Amino acid sequence: MNEVKKPKKSLFYYYGVVVLGILLFNILAMPYLAQQEIKDVDYGTFMTMTYAKEIGQVEIQENQILFTDKDNTTIYRTGLMDDPNRTQRLFDSGAKFESEIVQQMSPLLSILLSWILPLLIFIGLGQYMSKKFMDKAGGENSLMFGMGRSNAKIYVKSSEGIKFSDVAGEDEAKESLGEIVGYLHDPGKYREIGASMPKGILLVGPPGTGKTMLAKAVAGEADVPFFSMSGSEFVEMFVGMGASKVRDLFKQAKEKAPCIVFIDEIDAIGQKRDGRVMGNDEREQTLNQLLTEMDGFEDNTGVIILAATNRPEALDPALTRPGRFDRRIPVELPDLKGRVDILKVHAKKIKTQENIDYDKIARMASGASGAELANIINEAALRAVRSGRHCATQEDMEESIEVVIAGYQKKNAILTDKEKWTVAYHEIGHALVAAMQNHSAPVQKITIIPRTSGALGYTMQVEEGNHYLMTKEEIENKIATLTGGRAAEEVVFSTISTGASNDIQKATKLARAMITQYGMSEEFDMVALETQVNPYLGDDASLSCSVKTQSEIDRQVVALVKKQHEKARSILTQNRQTLDRLARHLYEKETISGEEFMSILKKSEQPA
């Protein structure tokens, strides 16, 4: 939709320009206004005018002579020469000796020109701009130079606006929001049965899942004005300005009803009020004003409030109670079908080959958000341009996923022969342990080409379909797979390297989650020992148990990881010849596909 820009420059800007103009006037213009024009002549002209008795006034200074004509209309200046008869000649010519021919500007006139006149202009301009802002903003909202005005972006009706067809992978959310569109199109059928729409609708989900785009799609489908503003834009330096912005925003919304008001990142102003004495008064006043405005809506006014956040647990209960934001619509990460649909929507914006397997790409991009999938498509297009092609290929798509996951290939990174062998065995260790266990995702690709993320190589595993639950055995196998790289180094080289640092972090996190969150410990049974602080931002968790229990958790985590590490080492020891053969093949080719890996593995398993 087309955005209508509003002027963002306050009166501080215009006052600053005027003050700067006064300073420049005094520095540059005043010296020229105060100085009279002086004409330079040679000493011969001075003598000629002396003999001709054409000099009116004369002033002899230390390094120059100033004199005027007979009518005192022009001031002349000449250099000082060694002339002992000069004074007598001037006296005989009738010239008048003066001490100050160049008259200085009077102090009163100087003050009038340099300060009084510009100040009058300054005050007049200020009064004019203040009246203009008052008329435009209206009353109290234009106080403090317009800082209390809402600076919401307004998207008006447009035939090229975002529609539901432009948003893929969120069918449940679109279905819920479709009811809002129906109400805005035909509110009569809702009034007839006595139903009313929720005053506030809260979109919650991880970053990049399309909450803002869904809000714009609602406005596009309903074909109504759309007010968009971020929660942080309400917070001002002066107490009370945020509340004034809220009043101004909802005043505009009521005037343009039916319409949609969208507040992005509402947790910036809607956080829980903790009752501290030295709390954030400005934020709390803004929140209170928002609550008041929502309560002040009359039924069926045609104003729908949408808000988005990825921190729903931080919102004040007064904001999320029924009657305010009483409907919560989750906007989660897309599943396999959703990822396929999102890829196809974004792929329409670029030129691609006709035989693109979007299902395979979607499986490789498991866990990606809508924004990340859009980035993958864009990276594929950029790679095609760098390669001199006119359309993106399947290879471009797959490589773009690796770019998003591990970064670009480091073409100048040269590993020593020993390091290259170590990385090859490390990655084959991961892949071989995964292949030798049940309930493990198939290996898609193995590479030992360094990446800009710092990874010297990686093993990509891709699930064959949607995977919503993980059993205890699957998690244990995944921990064993993570320890397979370190185990391969131990089996082959009888030493260890720093290459397993990321594997160690992932294995430890999984083992701790099994015990503290998933209830997979025989000793603790189904007891929650750890709670997630925010499921949408990093999965941070905090322990909620005694110090003694924490020590027991640490002991069990170490024992669990150690057990799976031993299992991985045992698998690799039993399949040492296969490990060597696969590592040699990877060392020579640097990158192998999952099909190549499984082909060599099956040949190794066949009896000689």
C-alpha positions as CSV (number, residue, x, y, z in Angstrom):
1,M,0.0,0.0,0.0
2,N,1.1,3.6,-0.6
3,E,2.6,5.3,2.4
4,V,1.6,8.9,3.1
5,K,4.7,10.7,4.5
6,K,4.2,13.2,7.3
7,P,6.6,16.1,8.0
8,K,9.0,14.9,10.7
9,K,11.0,18.1,11.3
10,S,10.0,19.9,14.5
11,L,10.2,23.6,15.3
12,F,13.6,23.0,16.9
13,Y,14.9,22.4,13.4
14,Y,13.5,25.7,12.1
15,Y,14.6,27.7,15.2
16,G,18.1,26.3,14.8
17,V,18.2,27.4,11.2
18,V,17.2,31.0,12.1
19,V,19.8,31.2,14.9
20,L,22.5,29.9,12.5
21,G,21.4,32.6,10.0
22,I,21.7,35.4,12.6
23,L,25.3,34.2,13.5
24,L,26.3,34.0,9.8
25,F,24.8,37.5,9.2
26,N,26.8,39.0,12.1
27,I,30.1,37.2,11.1
28,L,29.9,37.7,7.3
29,A,27.6,40.6,6.5
30,M,28.1,43.1,9.3
31,P,31.8,43.9,8.7
32,Y,31.0,44.9,5.1
33,L,28.0,47.0,6.1
34,A,30.0,48.8,8.8
35,Q,32.9,49.5,6.5
36,Q,32.9,52.5,4.2
37,E,34.3,52.1,0.6
38,I,38.0,53.3,0.3
39,K,39.7,53.8,-3.1
40,D,43.5,53.0,-3.4
41,V,45.6,55.5,-5.5
42,D,49.4,56.0,-5.9
43,Y,51.4,58.7,-4.2
44,G,51.7,60.8,-7.5
45,T,47.9,61.2,-7.6
46,F,48.0,62.4,-4.0
47,M,50.6,65.0,-4.9
48,T,48.7,66.1,-8.0
49,M,45.5,66.6,-6.0
50,T,47.5,68.5,-3.4
51,Y,48.9,71.0,-5.9
52,A,45.4,71.3,-7.5
53,K,43.9,72.0,-4.1
54,E,41.4,69.2,-4.6
55,I,41.9,67.6,-1.1
56,G,39.2,68.2,1.4
57,Q,40.3,66.2,4.5
58,V,43.5,64.3,5.2
59,E,44.6,61.8,7.9
60,I,48.3,60.8,8.1
61,Q,48.7,57.4,9.8
62,E,51.8,55.3,10.6
63,N,51.7,53.3,7.4
64,Q,49.2,55.1,5.1
65,I,47.5,58.4,4.2
66,L,43.7,58.7,4.0
67,F,42.3,61.7,2.3
68,T,39.0,62.9,0.6
69,D,38.1,65.0,-2.4
70,K,36.9,68.6,-2.0
71,D,33.3,67.5,-1.6
72,N,34.2,64.8,0.9
73,T,32.3,62.2,-1.2
74,T,35.2,59.7,-1.9
75,I,37.8,58.4,0.5
76,Y,41.3,57.7,-1.0
77,R,44.2,55.8,0.4
78,T,47.9,55.9,-0.6
79,G,51.2,54.7,0.9
80,L,53.5,56.7,3.1
81,M,56.6,58.2,1.4
82,D,59.6,60.1,2.7
83,D,58.4,63.7,1.9
84,P,59.5,66.4,4.4
85,N,57.5,69.2,2.6
86,R,54.2,67.2,2.6
87,T,52.6,68.9,5.6
88,Q,53.4,72.5,4.3
89,R,51.9,71.7,0.9
90,L,48.8,70.2,2.4
91,F,48.4,73.3,4.6
92,D,48.9,75.6,1.6
93,S,46.3,73.6,-0.4
94,G,43.6,74.3,2.2
95,A,43.2,70.7,3.3
96,K,41.8,70.0,6.8
97,F,43.7,67.7,9.0
98,E,41.4,65.2,10.7
99,S,42.1,62.4,13.2
100,E,39.4,59.9,11.9
101,I,38.2,60.2,8.3
102,V,36.6,56.7,8.2
103,Q,33.5,57.0,10.4
104,Q,32.5,54.0,12.5
105,M,28.9,52.9,12.6
106,S,27.0,54.2,15.6
107,P,26.6,51.6,18.4
108,L,22.9,52.0,18.3
109,L,22.7,51.3,14.6
110,S,25.1,48.3,15.0
111,I,22.9,46.7,17.7
112,L,19.8,47.4,15.7
113,L,21.1,45.7,12.5
114,S,23.0,42.8,14.1
115,W,20.6,41.7,16.9
116,I,17.3,43.6,17.1
117,L,16.2,43.2,13.5
118,P,17.1,39.5,13.2
119,L,15.5,38.8,16.6
120,L,12.3,40.4,15.4
121,I,12.4,38.2,12.3
122,F,13.1,35.2,14.5
123,I,10.1,35.9,16.8
124,G,7.8,36.5,13.8
125,L,8.9,33.3,12.1
126,G,8.4,31.4,15.4
127,Q,4.9,32.7,15.9
128,Y,4.0,31.8,12.3
129,M,5.4,28.3,12.6
130,S,3.8,27.8,16.0
131,K,0.4,28.8,14.6
132,K,0.8,26.6,11.6
133,F,1.7,23.6,13.8
134,M,-1.2,24.3,16.2
135,D,-3.7,24.4,13.3
136,K,-2.4,21.2,11.8
137,A,-1.9,19.1,14.9
138,G,-4.8,20.5,16.9
139,G,-4.8,21.8,20.4
140,E,-2.8,20.1,23.2
141,N,-1.2,17.5,20.9
142,S,1.0,20.2,19.4
143,L,2.4,21.4,22.7
144,M,6.2,21.2,23.2
145,F,6.9,21.8,19.5
146,G,4.7,18.9,18.2
147,M,6.4,16.2,20.3
148,G,3.1,14.9,21.5
149,R,1.8,14.2,18.0
150,S,1.5,10.7,16.7
151,N,4.0,10.0,13.9
152,A,2.3,6.8,12.7
153,K,2.8,5.8,9.1
154,I,-0.5,5.8,7.3
155,Y,-1.0,3.3,4.4
156,V,-4.1,4.3,2.4
157,K,-6.1,2.2,0.0
158,S,-4.0,0.8,-2.9
159,S,-4.7,-1.7,-5.6
160,E,-1.1,-3.0,-5.2
161,G,-1.3,-3.6,-1.5
162,I,-0.3,-6.9,0.2
163,K,-3.0,-9.6,0.2
164,F,-3.4,-12.9,1.9
165,S,-2.2,-14.6,-1.3
166,D,1.2,-12.9,-0.7
167,V,1.5,-14.5,2.7
168,A,2.2,-18.2,2.8
169,G,2.8,-20.8,5.5
170,E,0.4,-19.4,8.1
171,D,-2.9,-20.8,7.1
172,E,-4.3,-20.9,10.6
173,A,-3.4,-17.3,11.3
174,K,-4.9,-16.2,8.0
175,E,-8.1,-18.1,8.8
176,S,-8.4,-16.3,12.1
177,L,-7.7,-12.9,10.6
178,G,-10.1,-13.6,7.7
179,E,-12.9,-13.1,10.2
180,I,-11.6,-9.5,10.9
181,V,-11.7,-8.8,7.1
182,G,-15.3,-10.1,7.0
183,Y,-16.3,-7.8,9.8
184,L,-14.7,-4.8,8.1
185,H,-16.4,-5.6,4.8
186,D,-19.9,-6.3,6.3
187,P,-20.3,-5.4,9.9
188,G,-24.1,-5.6,9.6
189,K,-24.3,-9.4,9.7
190,Y,-22.4,-9.4,13.0
191,R,-24.6,-6.7,14.5
192,E,-27.7,-8.7,13.4
193,I,-26.8,-11.7,15.5
194,G,-25.4,-9.5,18.3
195,A,-21.8,-10.4,17.9
196,S,-18.9,-7.9,18.1
197,M,-15.4,-8.2,17.0
198,P,-12.5,-8.3,19.6
199,K,-11.1,-4.9,20.3
200,G,-7.5,-6.1,20.2
201,I,-5.8,-8.9,18.4
202,L,-2.3,-10.0,19.5
203,L,0.1,-11.7,17.0
204,V,2.8,-13.6,18.8
205,G,5.6,-15.7,17.4
206,P,9.4,-15.8,16.7
207,P,11.1,-13.0,14.8
208,G,10.8,-13.3,11.0
209,T,7.6,-15.3,10.9
210,G,5.6,-12.5,9.1
211,K,3.6,-10.8,11.9
212,T,3.8,-7.4,10.3
213,M,3.1,-8.7,6.9
214,L,0.0,-10.5,8.1
215,A,-1.2,-7.2,9.6
216,K,-0.7,-5.4,6.3
217,A,-2.4,-8.3,4.5
218,V,-5.5,-7.7,6.7
219,A,-5.5,-4.1,5.7
220,G,-5.0,-5.0,2.0
221,E,-7.8,-7.5,2.0
222,A,-10.2,-5.2,3.9
223,D,-9.2,-2.2,1.7
224,V,-9.2,0.2,4.7
225,P,-6.7,2.7,6.0
226,F,-3.8,1.1,8.0
227,F,-2.0,3.0,10.8
228,S,1.4,1.5,11.6
229,M,3.6,2.5,14.5
230,S,6.3,0.8,16.6
231,G,5.9,0.6,20.4
232,S,9.3,2.3,20.9
233,E,8.1,5.4,19.0
234,F,5.6,6.2,21.9
235,V,8.4,6.5,24.4
236,E,9.6,10.2,24.7
237,M,12.2,12.0,26.8
238,F,9.5,14.1,28.5
239,V,6.9,12.5,30.7
240,G,3.5,12.6,29.2
241,M,4.5,12.9,25.6
242,G,3.9,9.1,25.0
243,A,0.4,9.3,26.4
244,S,-0.3,12.3,24.1
245,K,0.9,10.3,21.1
246,V,-1.5,7.5,22.0
247,R,-4.4,10.0,22.2
248,D,-3.5,11.5,18.9
249,L,-3.2,8.1,17.2
250,F,-6.6,6.9,18.3
251,K,-8.2,10.3,17.5
252,Q,-7.0,9.9,13.9
253,A,-8.1,6.3,13.8
254,K,-11.6,7.1,14.9
255,E,-11.9,9.9,12.3
256,K,-10.9,7.4,9.5
257,A,-12.9,4.4,10.8
258,P,-13.2,1.7,9.6
259,C,-9.5,1.2,9.8
260,I,-6.8,-0.9,11.4
261,V,-4.2,0.3,14.0
262,F,-1.1,-1.8,14.1
263,I,1.4,-1.5,17.0
264,D,4.6,-3.4,16.3
265,E,6.7,-4.6,19.2
266,I,4.1,-3.6,21.7
267,D,6.2,-5.0,24.6
268,A,8.2,-1.8,24.4
269,I,5.3,0.0,26.2
270,G,3.2,-2.9,27.4
271,Q,5.6,-4.5,29.9
272,K,4.3,-5.6,33.3
273,R,4.1,-2.9,35.9
274,D,6.2,-4.1,38.7
275,G,5.2,-1.4,41.3
276,R,8.7,-0.1,41.9
277,V,9.0,3.4,43.3
278,M,11.6,4.4,40.8
279,G,9.9,2.8,37.8
280,N,9.6,4.2,34.3
281,D,6.9,6.8,34.7
282,E,6.8,7.7,31.0
283,R,6.3,4.1,29.9
284,E,3.6,3.4,32.5
285,Q,1.7,6.6,31.7
286,T,1.8,5.5,28.0
287,L,0.5,2.1,28.9
288,N,-2.3,3.5,31.1
289,Q,-3.4,5.8,28.2
290,L,-3.4,2.9,25.8
291,L,-5.6,0.9,28.2
292,T,-7.9,3.9,28.6
293,E,-8.3,4.4,24.9
294,M,-9.1,0.7,24.3
295,D,-11.8,0.8,27.1
296,G,-13.1,4.0,25.5
297,F,-14.0,2.4,22.2
298,E,-17.7,2.0,21.6
299,D,-18.9,-1.3,20.2
300,N,-18.6,-1.7,16.5
301,T,-16.8,1.6,15.8
302,G,-14.9,-0.1,13.0
303,V,-11.5,0.4,14.5
304,I,-9.5,-2.9,14.9
305,I,-6.2,-2.9,16.9
306,L,-3.5,-5.3,15.9
307,A,-0.3,-5.7,17.8
308,A,2.7,-7.9,17.4
309,T,5.3,-9.2,19.9
310,N,7.7,-12.0,20.4
311,R,7.7,-11.5,24.2
312,P,4.1,-12.3,25.2
313,E,5.1,-13.4,28.7
314,A,6.4,-9.8,29.4
315,L,3.0,-8.1,28.7
316,D,1.0,-6.6,31.5
317,P,-2.0,-8.7,32.4
318,A,-4.3,-5.7,32.2
319,L,-3.4,-5.5,28.5
320,T,-4.1,-9.1,27.6
321,R,-7.3,-9.5,29.6
322,P,-10.7,-10.1,27.8
323,G,-12.0,-6.8,26.5
324,R,-8.7,-5.5,25.4
325,F,-6.2,-7.8,23.6
326,D,-8.6,-10.7,24.1
327,R,-7.6,-12.8,21.0
328,R,-4.1,-14.2,20.6
329,I,-3.1,-15.6,17.2
330,P,0.2,-17.6,17.2
331,V,2.4,-17.0,14.1
332,E,4.8,-20.0,14.4
333,L,7.6,-21.2,12.3
334,P,6.3,-22.9,9.2
335,D,6.1,-26.6,8.7
336,L,7.3,-28.5,5.6
337,K,4.2,-27.6,3.5
338,G,4.4,-24.0,4.7
339,R,8.1,-23.7,3.8
340,V,7.3,-25.1,0.3
341,D,4.6,-22.5,-0.1
342,I,6.8,-19.6,1.2
343,L,9.6,-20.6,-1.2
344,K,7.2,-20.7,-4.1
345,V,5.8,-17.2,-3.3
346,H,9.3,-15.6,-3.1
347,A,10.5,-17.6,-6.1
348,K,7.9,-15.8,-8.2
349,K,9.9,-12.6,-7.7
350,I,13.0,-14.0,-9.4
351,K,13.8,-16.0,-12.6
352,T,14.2,-19.8,-11.9
353,Q,14.6,-23.0,-13.8
354,E,11.4,-25.0,-14.2
355,N,12.7,-28.2,-12.5
356,I,13.3,-26.7,-9.1
357,D,12.5,-29.3,-6.3
358,Y,11.1,-27.0,-3.7
359,D,10.2,-29.9,-1.4
360,K,13.9,-30.9,-1.1
361,I,14.9,-27.3,-0.5
362,A,12.2,-27.0,2.2
363,R,13.4,-30.2,3.9
364,M,17.0,-28.9,3.9
365,A,15.8,-25.6,5.4
366,S,14.1,-27.2,8.4
367,G,13.4,-24.7,11.2
368,A,13.8,-21.7,9.0
369,S,11.4,-18.7,9.4
370,G,9.7,-16.9,6.5
371,A,12.3,-14.1,6.5
372,E,15.1,-16.7,6.3
373,L,13.4,-18.5,3.4
374,A,13.1,-15.2,1.6
375,N,16.8,-14.6,2.2
376,I,17.6,-18.1,0.8
377,I,15.7,-17.3,-2.5
378,N,17.5,-13.9,-2.7
379,E,20.9,-15.5,-2.1
380,A,20.2,-18.0,-4.9
381,A,19.4,-15.2,-7.3
382,L,22.6,-13.4,-6.3
383,R,24.7,-16.6,-6.8
384,A,23.2,-17.0,-10.2
385,V,24.2,-13.5,-11.2
386,R,27.8,-14.0,-9.9
387,S,28.0,-17.2,-12.0
388,G,26.8,-15.4,-15.1
389,R,23.4,-17.2,-15.4
390,H,20.1,-15.6,-16.2
391,C,18.1,-17.8,-13.8
392,A,18.5,-19.5,-10.5
393,T,19.0,-23.3,-10.5
394,Q,18.5,-26.1,-8.0
395,E,22.2,-25.9,-7.1
396,D,21.9,-22.2,-6.4
397,M,19.0,-22.9,-4.0
398,E,20.9,-25.6,-2.1
399,E,24.1,-23.6,-1.9
400,S,22.1,-20.6,-0.6
401,I,20.9,-22.7,2.3
402,E,24.5,-23.5,3.2
403,V,25.3,-19.8,3.0
404,V,22.5,-19.0,5.4
405,I,23.5,-21.9,7.7
406,A,27.3,-21.8,7.6
407,G,28.3,-18.7,5.6
408,Y,30.2,-18.3,2.3
409,Q,33.0,-20.6,1.3
410,K,36.4,-19.3,2.3
411,K,38.4,-19.5,-0.9
412,N,41.6,-18.3,0.6
413,A,41.6,-20.6,3.6
414,I,44.3,-23.2,3.2
415,L,44.4,-26.1,5.7
416,T,47.5,-28.1,6.3
417,D,47.5,-31.7,5.2
418,K,47.2,-32.9,8.8
419,E,44.3,-30.5,9.5
420,K,42.5,-31.6,6.3
421,W,42.7,-35.2,7.4
422,T,41.5,-34.4,10.9
423,V,38.5,-32.5,9.5
424,A,37.7,-35.3,7.0
425,Y,37.7,-37.9,9.8
426,H,35.7,-35.6,12.1
427,E,32.9,-35.1,9.6
428,I,32.8,-38.7,8.5
429,G,32.6,-39.7,12.2
430,H,29.4,-37.7,12.5
431,A,27.9,-39.2,9.4
432,L,28.9,-42.8,10.1
433,V,27.6,-42.7,13.7
434,A,24.3,-41.3,12.4
435,A,24.0,-43.9,9.6
436,M,24.7,-46.8,12.0
437,Q,21.9,-45.9,14.4
438,N,18.1,-46.1,14.0
439,H,15.9,-43.0,14.2
440,S,18.5,-40.7,12.7
441,A,17.9,-38.3,9.9
442,P,19.6,-39.3,6.6
443,V,22.9,-37.6,5.7
444,Q,22.3,-35.1,2.9
445,K,25.8,-33.6,2.4
446,I,29.3,-33.7,3.9
447,T,31.9,-31.1,3.2
448,I,35.4,-30.1,4.5
449,I,35.5,-26.7,2.8
450,P,35.9,-23.9,5.4
451,R,33.1,-21.4,5.7
452,T,33.0,-17.7,6.9
453,S,31.1,-18.7,10.0
454,G,34.3,-20.4,11.3
455,A,33.3,-23.9,10.5
456,L,36.0,-26.0,8.8
457,G,33.4,-28.4,7.6
458,Y,29.9,-29.7,8.4
459,T,27.6,-32.7,7.9
460,M,24.1,-31.9,6.8
461,Q,21.3,-34.2,7.9
462,V,17.8,-33.7,6.5
463,E,14.5,-35.2,7.9
464,E,12.4,-36.9,5.3
465,G,9.2,-35.3,6.5
466,N,7.6,-33.2,9.3
467,H,9.0,-34.1,12.7
468,Y,7.1,-32.7,15.7
469,L,8.1,-35.1,18.5
470,M,11.4,-36.7,19.5
471,T,11.6,-39.9,21.5
472,K,14.2,-40.5,24.2
473,E,16.1,-42.9,21.9
474,E,16.1,-40.3,19.1
475,I,17.6,-37.6,21.4
476,E,20.2,-40.0,22.7
477,N,21.2,-41.0,19.1
478,K,21.5,-37.3,18.2
479,I,23.8,-36.8,21.2
480,A,25.9,-39.8,20.0
481,T,26.0,-38.3,16.5
482,L,27.2,-35.0,17.9
483,T,30.0,-36.8,19.7
484,G,31.0,-38.8,16.6
485,G,33.4,-36.2,15.4
486,R,35.5,-36.1,18.5
487,A,35.2,-40.0,18.8
488,A,36.7,-40.3,15.2
489,E,39.7,-38.2,16.2
490,E,40.3,-40.3,19.2
491,V,40.0,-43.6,17.3
492,V,42.2,-42.6,14.4
493,F,44.7,-40.1,15.8
494,S,44.6,-41.0,19.6
495,T,44.3,-37.3,20.3
496,I,41.7,-34.6,20.2
497,S,41.3,-31.1,18.7
498,T,39.3,-27.9,19.2
499,G,37.0,-28.8,16.3
500,A,34.3,-30.3,18.5
501,S,33.5,-27.1,20.5
502,N,30.2,-26.5,18.8
503,D,29.2,-30.2,19.0
504,I,30.0,-30.2,22.7
505,Q,27.6,-27.2,23.3
506,K,24.8,-28.8,21.4
507,A,25.2,-32.2,23.1
508,T,25.3,-30.6,26.5
509,K,22.2,-28.6,25.8
510,L,20.2,-31.6,24.6
511,A,21.3,-33.7,27.6
512,R,20.3,-31.0,30.1
513,A,16.9,-30.5,28.4
514,M,16.2,-34.3,28.6
515,I,16.7,-34.2,32.4
516,T,15.3,-30.8,33.3
517,Q,12.5,-30.2,30.8
518,Y,11.4,-33.4,29.1
519,G,11.2,-35.6,32.2
520,M,13.5,-38.3,30.8
521,S,15.5,-38.9,33.9
522,E,14.7,-42.1,36.0
523,E,15.6,-40.4,39.2
524,F,13.6,-37.1,38.7
525,D,10.8,-38.6,36.7
526,M,8.2,-36.1,35.5
527,V,9.4,-33.1,37.5
528,A,10.1,-29.7,35.7
529,L,13.4,-28.6,37.0
530,E,13.9,-25.8,34.4
531,T,11.5,-23.3,32.9
532,Q,11.8,-21.5,29.6
533,V,12.0,-17.7,30.0
534,N,11.0,-17.0,26.4
535,P,10.3,-19.7,23.9
536,Y,10.5,-17.3,20.9
537,L,13.9,-15.6,21.7
538,G,16.7,-18.1,22.0
539,D,15.0,-20.7,24.2
540,D,16.6,-19.3,27.4
541,A,15.8,-21.3,30.5
542,S,16.3,-20.9,34.2
543,L,16.7,-23.6,36.8
544,S,14.0,-23.8,39.5
545,C,15.5,-26.2,42.0
546,S,17.8,-26.5,45.0
547,V,21.5,-26.3,44.9
548,K,21.8,-30.0,45.8
549,T,19.4,-30.9,42.9
550,Q,21.5,-28.7,40.5
551,S,24.6,-30.8,41.4
552,E,22.7,-34.0,40.7
553,I,21.5,-32.6,37.4
554,D,25.1,-31.8,36.4
555,R,26.2,-35.3,37.4
556,Q,23.5,-36.9,35.2
557,V,24.2,-34.6,32.3
558,V,27.9,-35.6,32.3
559,A,27.0,-39.3,32.6
560,L,24.5,-39.1,29.7
561,V,26.9,-37.4,27.3
562,K,29.8,-39.7,28.4
563,K,27.6,-42.8,27.7
564,Q,26.7,-41.6,24.2
565,H,30.3,-40.7,23.6
566,E,31.4,-44.2,24.4
567,K,28.7,-45.6,22.1
568,A,29.9,-43.4,19.2
569,R,33.5,-44.5,19.8
570,S,32.4,-48.2,19.9
571,I,30.6,-47.8,16.5
572,L,33.6,-46.2,14.8
573,T,36.0,-48.8,16.2
574,Q,33.9,-51.6,14.9
575,N,33.7,-49.9,11.5
576,R,37.3,-48.7,11.2
577,Q,37.8,-49.8,7.6
578,T,34.6,-48.1,6.5
579,L,35.7,-45.0,8.4
580,D,39.1,-44.9,6.6
581,R,37.5,-45.5,3.2
582,L,34.9,-42.7,3.6
583,A,37.4,-40.3,5.0
584,R,39.8,-40.9,2.1
585,H,37.1,-40.3,-0.4
586,L,36.0,-37.1,1.4
587,Y,39.7,-35.9,1.6
588,E,40.1,-36.3,-2.1
589,K,36.7,-34.8,-3.2
590,E,36.2,-32.3,-0.3
591,T,32.4,-32.4,-0.8
592,I,30.3,-35.5,-1.2
593,S,26.5,-36.0,-1.3
594,G,24.4,-38.2,0.8
595,E,24.0,-40.6,-2.1
596,E,27.7,-41.0,-2.5
597,F,28.1,-41.6,1.2
598,M,25.5,-44.3,1.4
599,S,26.8,-46.0,-1.8
600,I,30.3,-46.4,-0.3
601,L,28.8,-47.4,3.0
602,K,26.7,-50.2,1.4
603,K,29.7,-51.5,-0.6
604,S,31.7,-51.7,2.6
605,E,29.0,-53.7,4.4
606,Q,28.9,-56.3,1.6
607,P,31.0,-59.4,2.3
608,A,34.2,-59.7,0.4
